[in-house]
Amino acid sequence: MAKVRIHALAKELDVQSKDVISFLAEKNIEAKTASSSVEEDVAEMVKKQFGRTAPAAKTAPKPVE
């Protein structure tokens, strides 16, 4: 599983790193600085908390007959 840095996650969500770190602390997930990394499943939890989910798979448009 890939890891995501907190500062990159915060930038993607347009929130401050300290807000992400505070949220993780409430969930008893260790993340001390913005340069700390978290697993993808934790990153998804953060995205859900801050209002964004993973992008849905793009589907091809239906052909016009």
C-alpha positions in Angstrom: 0.0 0.0 0.0 1.3 3.4 -0.9 1.7 6.2 1.7 0.6 9.8 1.3 2.3 12.8 3.0 0.0 14.9 5.2 1.0 18.1 3.6 0.1 16.8 0.1 -3.2 15.5 1.4 -4.0 18.8 3.0 -3.1 20.7 -0.2 -5.4 18.4 -2.2 -8.2 19.0 0.2 -7.5 22.8 0.5 -7.2 22.6 4.3 -4.3 23.3 6.6 -2.0 20.5 7.6 -2.6 21.2 11.3 -6.3 20.5 10.8 -5.5 17.1 9.3 -3.1 16.3 12.1 -5.6 17.3 14.7 -8.2 15.0 13.1 -5.8 12.1 13.0 -4.9 12.7 16.7 -8.6 12.5 17.6 -8.6 9.1 15.9 -5.5 8.0 17.8 -3.5 7.9 14.5 0.1 9.0 15.0 1.1 11.9 12.8 3.4 14.5 14.3 4.3 16.8 11.4 3.0 17.7 7.9 5.8 15.7 6.4 4.6 12.5 8.1 3.0 9.8 5.9 -0.2 7.9 6.3 -1.5 4.8 4.6 -4.0 5.1 1.8 -6.9 3.9 3.9 -6.2 6.6 6.5 -6.0 9.2 3.6 -9.4 8.1 2.4 -10.8 8.6 5.9 -9.4 12.1 6.0 -10.9 12.8 2.5 -14.3 11.7 3.7 -14.0 13.9 6.8 -13.1 17.0 4.9 -15.7 16.5 2.2 -13.9 14.8 -0.7 -13.9 11.2 -1.8 -11.7 9.5 -4.2 -12.6 10.4 -7.8 -14.9 7.9 -9.5 -13.7 5.9 -12.4 -14.4 7.8 -15.7 -16.6 6.0 -18.1 -16.5 6.4 -21.8 -19.5 8.4 -23.3 -22.1 6.3 -25.0 -21.8 6.2 -28.8 -24.4 8.2 -30.7 -26.4 6.0 -33.1 
